[in-house]
Amino acid sequence: MEESFYDQVFELVRLIPEGRVTSYGAIARSLGSGGSARMVGYAMSNAGLSHPPVPAHRVVNSTGLLTGKFHFSPPEQMEELLQAEGVIVVDNKIKNFKVVFWDPMLEL
């Protein structure tokens, strides 16, 4: 049976190293679906039910904004999880985004 798009996204997100982040668009491009960043976002909003766990807190928008935080309960949990991994967040945005950015196209 062929893997669903969500399953492919979840597998890829599980590869993001601790202390690093990537974007919805980077995930979509690495899966050959460049225009599907929004679908990656939908997948992340459903990641909480996945096993093994999916570190959805490591996926942000293309400028480093924590746009997915409202899918966490409480919303501050996304920032707390990132900071626990050493990622600095200021005003809902990753500081040094280009430094901590993990590009799946280069890593796979």
A tleap script that builds the chain and sets N, CA, C and O, in Angstrom:
source leaprc.protein.ff14SB
mol = sequence {
  NMET GLU GLU SER PHE TYR ASP GLN VAL PHE
  GLU LEU VAL ARG LEU ILE PRO GLU GLY ARG
  VAL THR SER TYR GLY ALA ILE ALA ARG SER
  LEU GLY SER GLY GLY SER ALA ARG MET VAL
  GLY TYR ALA MET SER ASN ALA GLY LEU SER
  HIE PRO PRO VAL PRO ALA HIE ARG VAL VAL
  ASN SER THR GLY LEU LEU THR GLY LYS PHE
  HIE PHE SER PRO PRO GLU GLN MET GLU GLU
  LEU LEU GLN ALA GLU GLY VAL ILE VAL VAL
  ASP ASN LYS ILE LYS ASN PHE LYS VAL VAL
  PHE TRP ASP PRO MET LEU GLU CLEU
}
set mol.1.N position { 0.847 -1.182 0.000 }
set mol.1.CA position { 0.000 0.000 0.000 }
set mol.1.C position { 0.897 1.252 0.000 }
set mol.1.O position { 1.906 1.304 0.703 }
set mol.2.N position { 0.517 2.236 -0.785 }
set mol.2.CA position { 1.291 3.468 -0.891 }
set mol.2.C position { 1.069 4.350 0.332 }
set mol.2.O position { -0.040 4.452 0.857 }
set mol.3.N position { 2.156 4.987 0.772 }
set mol.3.CA position { 2.077 5.881 1.926 }
set mol.3.C position { 1.292 7.137 1.585 }
set mol.3.O position { 1.405 7.666 0.480 }
set mol.4.N position { 0.500 7.610 2.530 }
set mol.4.CA position { -0.235 8.846 2.312 }
set mol.4.C position { 0.719 10.035 2.396 }
set mol.4.O position { 1.819 9.917 2.936 }
set mol.5.N position { 0.300 11.167 1.868 }
set mol.5.CA position { 1.110 12.389 1.941 }
set mol.5.C position { 1.404 12.728 3.394 }
set mol.5.O position { 2.533 13.084 3.733 }
set mol.6.N position { 0.402 12.621 4.252 }
set mol.6.CA position { 0.605 12.903 5.675 }
set mol.6.C position { 1.679 11.994 6.271 }
set mol.6.O position { 2.542 12.457 7.017 }
set mol.7.N position { 1.630 10.707 5.944 }
set mol.7.CA position { 2.629 9.773 6.464 }
set mol.7.C position { 4.032 10.146 5.990 }
set mol.7.O position { 4.994 10.051 6.752 }
set mol.8.N position { 4.146 10.568 4.736 }
set mol.8.CA position { 5.442 11.000 4.199 }
set mol.8.C position { 5.943 12.231 4.950 }
set mol.8.O position { 7.125 12.326 5.280 }
set mol.9.N position { 5.039 13.168 5.216 }
set mol.9.CA position { 5.394 14.374 5.961 }
set mol.9.C position { 5.855 13.993 7.365 }
set mol.9.O position { 6.888 14.473 7.834 }
set mol.10.N position { 5.099 13.139 8.029 }
set mol.10.CA position { 5.438 12.745 9.393 }
set mol.10.C position { 6.816 12.078 9.447 }
set mol.10.O position { 7.608 12.359 10.346 }
set mol.11.N position { 7.096 11.199 8.489 }
set mol.11.CA position { 8.399 10.533 8.448 }
set mol.11.C position { 9.524 11.550 8.303 }
set mol.11.O position { 10.551 11.445 8.973 }
set mol.12.N position { 9.335 12.517 7.443 }
set mol.12.CA position { 10.356 13.532 7.207 }
set mol.12.C position { 10.552 14.408 8.444 }
set mol.12.O position { 11.687 14.702 8.821 }
set mol.13.N position { 9.469 14.822 9.070 }
set mol.13.CA position { 9.563 15.683 10.252 }
set mol.13.C position { 10.273 14.955 11.392 }
set mol.13.O position { 10.982 15.581 12.181 }
set mol.14.N position { 10.090 13.658 11.481 }
set mol.14.CA position { 10.785 12.884 12.523 }
set mol.14.C position { 12.301 12.909 12.339 }
set mol.14.O position { 13.036 12.600 13.277 }
set mol.15.N position { 12.780 13.269 11.149 }
set mol.15.CA position { 14.217 13.329 10.868 }
set mol.15.C position { 14.862 14.659 11.268 }
set mol.15.O position { 16.087 14.758 11.323 }
set mol.16.N position { 14.050 15.676 11.545 }
set mol.16.CA position { 14.602 16.992 11.902 }
set mol.16.C position { 15.356 16.851 13.218 }
set mol.16.O position { 14.780 16.425 14.219 }
set mol.17.N position { 16.632 17.202 13.226 }
set mol.17.CA position { 17.401 17.055 14.469 }
set mol.17.C position { 16.913 18.004 15.566 }
set mol.17.O position { 16.389 19.082 15.288 }
set mol.18.N position { 17.093 17.584 16.797 }
set mol.18.CA position { 16.776 18.432 17.940 }
set mol.18.C position { 17.576 19.727 17.828 }
set mol.18.O position { 18.759 19.712 17.489 }
set mol.19.N position { 16.916 20.844 18.116 }
set mol.19.CA position { 17.576 22.139 18.045 }
set mol.19.C position { 17.606 22.759 16.661 }
set mol.19.O position { 18.234 23.797 16.456 }
set mol.20.N position { 16.933 22.130 15.712 }
set mol.20.CA position { 16.863 22.640 14.339 }
set mol.20.C position { 15.391 22.773 13.954 }
set mol.20.O position { 14.523 22.162 14.578 }
set mol.21.N position { 15.117 23.567 12.934 }
set mol.21.CA position { 13.758 23.749 12.431 }
set mol.21.C position { 13.783 23.717 10.907 }
set mol.21.O position { 14.829 23.889 10.281 }
set mol.22.N position { 12.621 23.494 10.336 }
set mol.22.CA position { 12.468 23.603 8.890 }
set mol.22.C position { 11.127 24.258 8.605 }
set mol.22.O position { 10.376 24.568 9.530 }
set mol.23.N position { 10.824 24.470 7.335 }
set mol.23.CA position { 9.581 25.158 6.979 }
set mol.23.C position { 8.618 24.213 6.264 }
set mol.23.O position { 9.004 23.163 5.750 }
set mol.24.N position { 7.368 24.622 6.252 }
set mol.24.CA position { 6.338 23.857 5.549 }
set mol.24.C position { 6.713 23.688 4.078 }
set mol.24.O position { 6.593 22.599 3.518 }
set mol.25.N position { 7.167 24.777 3.462 }
set mol.25.CA position { 7.532 24.752 2.046 }
set mol.25.C position { 8.715 23.859 1.760 }
set mol.25.O position { 8.732 23.159 0.747 }
set mol.26.N position { 9.718 23.868 2.644 }
set mol.26.CA position { 10.896 23.008 2.444 }
set mol.26.C position { 10.497 21.540 2.485 }
set mol.26.O position { 11.013 20.729 1.717 }
set mol.27.N position { 9.589 21.204 3.372 }
set mol.27.CA position { 9.106 19.821 3.448 }
set mol.27.C position { 8.367 19.470 2.163 }
set mol.27.O position { 8.606 18.416 1.574 }
set mol.28.N position { 7.471 20.349 1.727 }
set mol.28.CA position { 6.705 20.096 0.498 }
set mol.28.C position { 7.642 19.907 -0.699 }
set mol.28.O position { 7.471 18.969 -1.477 }
set mol.29.N position { 8.623 20.789 -0.846 }
set mol.29.CA position { 9.559 20.688 -1.972 }
set mol.29.C position { 10.338 19.370 -1.922 }
set mol.29.O position { 10.539 18.730 -2.954 }
set mol.30.N position { 10.772 18.969 -0.740 }
set mol.30.CA position { 11.566 17.747 -0.635 }
set mol.30.C position { 10.743 16.507 -0.960 }
set mol.30.O position { 11.297 15.468 -1.317 }
set mol.31.N position { 9.437 16.610 -0.840 }
set mol.31.CA position { 8.551 15.491 -1.178 }
set mol.31.C position { 8.049 15.574 -2.620 }
set mol.31.O position { 7.217 14.771 -3.044 }
set mol.32.N position { 8.565 16.562 -3.375 }
set mol.32.CA position { 8.172 16.703 -4.770 }
set mol.32.C position { 6.834 17.377 -4.965 }
set mol.32.O position { 6.219 17.248 -6.024 }
set mol.33.N position { 6.371 18.105 -3.939 }
set mol.33.CA position { 5.081 18.788 -4.004 }
set mol.33.C position { 5.258 20.255 -3.639 }
set mol.33.O position { 4.653 20.736 -2.681 }
set mol.34.N position { 6.080 20.962 -4.392 }
set mol.34.CA position { 6.453 22.328 -4.074 }
set mol.34.C position { 5.322 23.271 -3.729 }
set mol.34.O position { 5.507 24.176 -2.915 }
set mol.35.N position { 4.158 23.087 -4.324 }
set mol.35.CA position { 3.044 23.979 -4.058 }
set mol.35.C position { 2.156 23.527 -2.910 }
set mol.35.O position { 1.054 24.049 -2.739 }
set mol.36.N position { 2.613 22.576 -2.131 }
set mol.36.CA position { 1.755 21.971 -1.113 }
set mol.36.C position { 2.129 22.335 0.322 }
set mol.36.O position { 1.877 21.557 1.243 }
set mol.37.N position { 2.725 23.505 0.519 }
set mol.37.CA position { 3.112 23.914 1.873 }
set mol.37.C position { 1.899 23.925 2.803 }
set mol.37.O position { 2.004 23.542 3.969 }
set mol.38.N position { 0.765 24.356 2.295 }
set mol.38.CA position { -0.446 24.396 3.116 }
set mol.38.C position { -0.873 22.991 3.546 }
set mol.38.O position { -1.349 22.794 4.664 }
set mol.39.N position { -0.699 22.027 2.659 }
set mol.39.CA position { -1.030 20.637 3.012 }
set mol.39.C position { -0.094 20.114 4.105 }
set mol.39.O position { -0.507 19.331 4.960 }
set mol.40.N position { 1.173 20.553 4.072 }
set mol.40.CA position { 2.106 20.181 5.132 }
set mol.40.C position { 1.610 20.761 6.453 }
set mol.40.O position { 1.681 20.107 7.493 }
set mol.41.N position { 1.105 22.000 6.405 }
set mol.41.CA position { 0.528 22.622 7.593 }
set mol.41.C position { -0.649 21.835 8.129 }
set mol.41.O position { -0.779 21.647 9.339 }
set mol.42.N position { -1.507 21.374 7.232 }
set mol.42.CA position { -2.650 20.556 7.666 }
set mol.42.C position { -2.155 19.260 8.306 }
set mol.42.O position { -2.701 18.809 9.313 }
set mol.43.N position { -1.124 18.672 7.720 }
set mol.43.CA position { -0.563 17.447 8.296 }
set mol.43.C position { -0.044 17.724 9.701 }
set mol.43.O position { -0.268 16.930 10.614 }
set mol.44.N position { 0.649 18.848 9.879 }
set mol.44.CA position { 1.195 19.175 11.196 }
set mol.44.C position { 0.090 19.381 12.223 }
set mol.44.O position { 0.268 19.060 13.398 }
set mol.45.N position { -1.038 19.911 11.795 }
set mol.45.CA position { -2.142 20.123 12.735 }
set mol.45.C position { -2.744 18.793 13.196 }
set mol.45.O position { -3.440 18.735 14.209 }
set mol.46.N position { -2.468 17.728 12.438 }
set mol.46.CA position { -2.952 16.394 12.807 }
set mol.46.C position { -1.855 15.490 13.369 }
set mol.46.O position { -2.095 14.311 13.630 }
set mol.47.N position { -0.673 16.028 13.554 }
set mol.47.CA position { 0.478 15.219 13.961 }
set mol.47.C position { 0.383 14.731 15.402 }
set mol.47.O position { 1.019 13.737 15.752 }
set mol.48.N position { -0.388 15.398 16.237 }
set mol.48.CA position { -0.464 15.048 17.649 }
set mol.48.C position { -0.966 13.646 17.927 }
set mol.48.O position { -0.727 13.104 19.006 }
set mol.49.N position { -1.655 13.058 16.975 }
set mol.49.CA position { -2.214 11.715 17.168 }
set mol.49.C position { -1.317 10.618 16.621 }
set mol.49.O position { -1.642 9.434 16.721 }
set mol.50.N position { -0.194 11.009 16.045 }
set mol.50.CA position { 0.685 10.065 15.361 }
set mol.50.C position { 1.611 9.315 16.305 }
set mol.50.O position { 2.065 9.839 17.323 }
set mol.51.N position { 1.877 8.064 15.929 }
set mol.51.CA position { 2.846 7.246 16.672 }
set mol.51.C position { 3.756 6.573 15.666 }
set mol.51.O position { 3.260 5.968 14.717 }
set mol.52.N position { 5.080 6.654 15.833 }
set mol.52.CA position { 5.749 7.386 16.917 }
set mol.52.C position { 5.490 8.882 16.812 }
set mol.52.O position { 5.056 9.372 15.770 }
set mol.53.N position { 5.761 9.615 17.908 }
set mol.53.CA position { 5.467 11.052 17.930 }
set mol.53.C position { 6.176 11.822 16.807 }
set mol.53.O position { 7.255 11.447 16.348 }
set mol.54.N position { 5.536 12.897 16.390 }
set mol.54.CA position { 6.069 13.782 15.355 }
set mol.54.C position { 6.438 15.104 16.031 }
set mol.54.O position { 5.576 15.721 16.656 }
set mol.55.N position { 7.693 15.560 15.926 }
set mol.55.CA position { 8.090 16.825 16.556 }
set mol.55.C position { 7.620 18.032 15.744 }
set mol.55.O position { 8.427 18.765 15.172 }
set mol.56.N position { 6.310 18.221 15.705 }
set mol.56.CA position { 5.705 19.275 14.886 }
set mol.56.C position { 6.175 20.670 15.291 }
set mol.56.O position { 6.089 21.603 14.492 }
set mol.57.N position { 6.666 20.827 16.510 }
set mol.57.CA position { 7.139 22.134 16.955 }
set mol.57.C position { 8.351 22.605 16.161 }
set mol.57.O position { 8.698 23.785 16.217 }
set mol.58.N position { 8.996 21.713 15.428 }
set mol.58.CA position { 10.183 22.064 14.641 }
set mol.58.C position { 9.841 22.538 13.235 }
set mol.58.O position { 10.740 22.760 12.424 }
set mol.59.N position { 8.560 22.694 12.937 }
set mol.59.CA position { 8.137 23.144 11.608 }
set mol.59.C position { 7.486 24.514 11.739 }
set mol.59.O position { 6.508 24.687 12.467 }
set mol.60.N position { 8.047 25.489 11.020 }
set mol.60.CA position { 7.602 26.885 11.091 }
set mol.60.C position { 7.390 27.412 9.670 }
set mol.60.O position { 7.598 26.690 8.695 }
set mol.61.N position { 6.977 28.670 9.564 }
set mol.61.CA position { 6.783 29.184 8.206 }
set mol.61.C position { 8.124 29.614 7.603 }
set mol.61.O position { 9.161 29.518 8.259 }
set mol.62.N position { 8.099 30.078 6.376 }
set mol.62.CA position { 9.333 30.340 5.629 }
set mol.62.C position { 10.171 31.494 6.169 }
set mol.62.O position { 11.319 31.666 5.759 }
set mol.63.N position { 9.613 32.286 7.080 }
set mol.63.CA position { 10.394 33.365 7.688 }
set mol.63.C position { 10.748 33.058 9.143 }
set mol.63.O position { 11.362 33.879 9.823 }
set mol.64.N position { 10.359 31.875 9.614 }
set mol.64.CA position { 10.673 31.486 10.984 }
set mol.64.C position { 9.591 31.789 11.999 }
set mol.64.O position { 9.811 31.627 13.199 }
set mol.65.N position { 8.421 32.227 11.541 }
set mol.65.CA position { 7.317 32.506 12.457 }
set mol.65.C position { 6.669 31.209 12.947 }
set mol.65.O position { 6.548 30.237 12.201 }
set mol.66.N position { 6.258 31.219 14.207 }
set mol.66.CA position { 5.593 30.051 14.802 }
set mol.66.C position { 4.112 30.063 14.456 }
set mol.66.O position { 3.265 30.181 15.342 }
set mol.67.N position { 3.798 29.943 13.178 }
set mol.67.CA position { 2.412 30.033 12.722 }
set mol.67.C position { 1.576 28.841 13.161 }
set mol.67.O position { 0.348 28.931 13.176 }
set mol.68.N position { 2.207 27.724 13.520 }
set mol.68.CA position { 1.460 26.541 13.933 }
set mol.68.C position { 1.181 26.472 15.418 }
set mol.68.O position { 0.631 25.479 15.896 }
set mol.69.N position { 1.547 27.507 16.159 }
set mol.69.CA position { 1.443 27.430 17.620 }
set mol.69.C position { 0.020 27.236 18.125 }
set mol.69.O position { -0.176 26.730 19.230 }
set mol.70.N position { -0.965 27.624 17.344 }
set mol.70.CA position { -2.351 27.511 17.800 }
set mol.70.C position { -2.861 26.072 17.756 }
set mol.70.O position { -3.971 25.785 18.203 }
set mol.71.N position { -2.037 25.169 17.211 }
set mol.71.CA position { -2.394 23.756 17.216 }
set mol.71.C position { -1.807 23.037 18.431 }
set mol.71.O position { -1.959 21.825 18.585 }
set mol.72.N position { -1.138 23.802 19.284 }
set mol.72.CA position { -0.588 23.258 20.525 }
set mol.72.C position { -1.478 23.697 21.678 }
set mol.72.O position { -2.141 24.731 21.601 }
set mol.73.N position { -1.489 22.922 22.726 }
set mol.73.CA position { -2.312 23.276 23.878 }
set mol.73.C position { -1.466 23.217 25.145 }
set mol.73.O position { -1.073 22.141 25.594 }
set mol.74.N position { -1.191 24.389 25.714 }
set mol.74.CA position { -1.539 25.736 25.269 }
set mol.74.C position { -0.637 26.169 24.102 }
set mol.74.O position { 0.390 25.535 23.861 }
set mol.75.N position { -0.999 27.231 23.376 }
set mol.75.CA position { -0.215 27.691 22.229 }
set mol.75.C position { 1.250 27.987 22.567 }
set mol.75.O position { 2.116 27.879 21.699 }
set mol.76.N position { 1.530 28.354 23.805 }
set mol.76.CA position { 2.904 28.661 24.218 }
set mol.76.C position { 3.794 27.417 24.228 }
set mol.76.O position { 5.019 27.529 24.276 }
set mol.77.N position { 3.187 26.247 24.182 }
set mol.77.CA position { 3.946 25.004 24.242 }
set mol.77.C position { 4.929 24.872 23.075 }
set mol.77.O position { 6.020 24.331 23.254 }
set mol.78.N position { 4.566 25.351 21.902 }
set mol.78.CA position { 5.471 25.252 20.751 }
set mol.78.C position { 6.774 25.986 21.047 }
set mol.78.O position { 7.859 25.438 20.850 }
set mol.79.N position { 6.666 27.220 21.520 }
set mol.79.CA position { 7.853 27.999 21.852 }
set mol.79.C position { 8.642 27.337 22.985 }
set mol.79.O position { 9.872 27.289 22.943 }
set mol.80.N position { 7.943 26.833 23.984 }
set mol.80.CA position { 8.616 26.183 25.112 }
set mol.80.C position { 9.409 24.951 24.664 }
set mol.80.O position { 10.530 24.734 25.124 }
set mol.81.N position { 8.835 24.155 23.776 }
set mol.81.CA position { 9.526 22.970 23.277 }
set mol.81.C position { 10.775 23.359 22.487 }
set mol.81.O position { 11.823 22.727 22.623 }
set mol.82.N position { 10.659 24.393 21.667 }
set mol.82.CA position { 11.815 24.859 20.892 }
set mol.82.C position { 12.909 25.385 21.818 }
set mol.82.O position { 14.084 25.057 21.649 }
set mol.83.N position { 12.520 26.196 22.787 }
set mol.83.CA position { 13.510 26.760 23.695 }
set mol.83.C position { 14.188 25.673 24.529 }
set mol.83.O position { 15.369 25.795 24.856 }
set mol.84.N position { 13.464 24.626 24.871 }
set mol.84.CA position { 14.051 23.512 25.615 }
set mol.84.C position { 15.135 22.811 24.792 }
set mol.84.O position { 16.013 22.150 25.348 }
set mol.85.N position { 15.068 22.960 23.461 }
set mol.85.CA position { 16.064 22.376 22.566 }
set mol.85.C position { 17.166 23.376 22.215 }
set mol.85.O position { 18.058 23.067 21.425 }
set mol.86.N position { 17.105 24.575 22.803 }
set mol.86.CA position { 18.134 25.574 22.556 }
set mol.86.C position { 17.836 26.533 21.420 }
set mol.86.O position { 18.689 27.343 21.058 }
set mol.87.N position { 16.630 26.454 20.844 }
set mol.87.CA position { 16.235 27.368 19.770 }
set mol.87.C position { 15.708 28.646 20.409 }
set mol.87.O position { 14.815 28.599 21.255 }
set mol.88.N position { 16.254 29.776 20.008 }
set mol.88.CA position { 15.847 31.058 20.584 }
set mol.88.C position { 14.665 31.613 19.802 }
set mol.88.O position { 14.710 31.732 18.578 }
set mol.89.N position { 13.603 31.949 20.536 }
set mol.89.CA position { 12.393 32.509 19.936 }
set mol.89.C position { 12.149 33.876 20.544 }
set mol.89.O position { 12.116 34.025 21.765 }
set mol.90.N position { 11.977 34.886 19.681 }
set mol.90.CA position { 11.683 36.247 20.120 }
set mol.90.C position { 10.446 36.719 19.361 }
set mol.90.O position { 10.426 36.716 18.130 }
set mol.91.N position { 9.418 37.122 20.099 }
set mol.91.CA position { 8.168 37.597 19.486 }
set mol.91.C position { 7.612 36.600 18.463 }
set mol.91.O position { 7.276 36.973 17.339 }
set mol.92.N position { 7.521 35.332 18.867 }
set mol.92.CA position { 6.955 34.266 18.023 }
set mol.92.C position { 7.750 33.990 16.753 }
set mol.92.O position { 7.205 33.440 15.796 }
set mol.93.N position { 9.033 34.362 16.726 }
set mol.93.CA position { 9.859 34.155 15.543 }
set mol.93.C position { 11.207 33.570 15.956 }
set mol.93.O position { 11.785 33.967 16.968 }
set mol.94.N position { 11.699 32.620 15.157 }
set mol.94.CA position { 12.992 31.989 15.425 }
set mol.94.C position { 14.103 33.013 15.187 }
set mol.94.O position { 14.195 33.616 14.118 }
set mol.95.N position { 14.935 33.194 16.201 }
set mol.95.CA position { 16.106 34.060 16.038 }
set mol.95.C position { 17.186 33.212 15.366 }
set mol.95.O position { 17.296 32.016 15.632 }
set mol.96.N position { 17.974 33.826 14.505 }
set mol.96.CA position { 19.006 33.100 13.750 }
set mol.96.C position { 18.389 31.964 12.931 }
set mol.96.O position { 18.924 30.857 12.871 }
set mol.97.N position { 17.254 32.266 12.305 }
set mol.97.CA position { 16.513 31.250 11.552 }
set mol.97.C position { 17.400 30.531 10.533 }
set mol.97.O position { 17.355 29.306 10.430 }
set mol.98.N position { 18.206 31.286 9.782 }
set mol.98.CA position { 19.039 30.662 8.746 }
set mol.98.C position { 20.088 29.731 9.345 }
set mol.98.O position { 20.513 28.774 8.699 }
set mol.99.N position { 20.506 30.011 10.581 }
set mol.99.CA position { 21.519 29.177 11.244 }
set mol.99.C position { 20.924 27.852 11.709 }
set mol.99.O position { 21.564 26.808 11.577 }
set mol.100.N position { 19.710 27.881 12.248 }
set mol.100.CA position { 19.097 26.649 12.778 }
set mol.100.C position { 18.216 25.941 11.751 }
set mol.100.O position { 17.645 24.891 12.042 }
set mol.101.N position { 18.104 26.512 10.550 }
set mol.101.CA position { 17.259 25.922 9.507 }
set mol.101.C position { 17.860 24.604 9.016 }
set mol.101.O position { 19.046 24.530 8.694 }
set mol.102.N position { 17.026 23.575 8.965 }
set mol.102.CA position { 17.402 22.263 8.448 }
set mol.102.C position { 16.727 22.080 7.110 }
set mol.102.O position { 15.499 22.044 7.037 }
set mol.103.N position { 17.504 21.965 6.053 }
set mol.103.CA position { 16.952 21.825 4.711 }
set mol.103.C position { 16.900 20.347 4.329 }
set mol.103.O position { 17.938 19.731 4.090 }
set mol.104.N position { 15.701 19.780 4.270 }
set mol.104.CA position { 15.598 18.351 3.956 }
set mol.104.C position { 16.176 17.999 2.589 }
set mol.104.O position { 16.600 16.861 2.388 }
set mol.105.N position { 16.208 18.932 1.652 }
set mol.105.CA position { 16.760 18.658 0.322 }
set mol.105.C position { 18.264 18.400 0.410 }
set mol.105.O position { 18.807 17.624 -0.377 }
set mol.106.N position { 18.926 19.034 1.347 }
set mol.106.CA position { 20.370 18.864 1.500 }
set mol.106.C position { 20.726 17.696 2.396 }
set mol.106.O position { 21.833 17.161 2.324 }
set mol.107.N position { 19.783 17.299 3.245 }
set mol.107.CA position { 20.068 16.280 4.257 }
set mol.107.C position { 19.675 14.879 3.809 }
set mol.107.O position { 20.154 13.895 4.372 }
set mol.108.N position { 18.821 14.776 2.817 }
set mol.108.CA position { 18.327 13.444 2.418 }
set mol.108.C position { 19.072 12.918 1.202 }
set mol.108.O position { 18.787 11.817 0.732 }
savepdb mol mol.pdb
quit
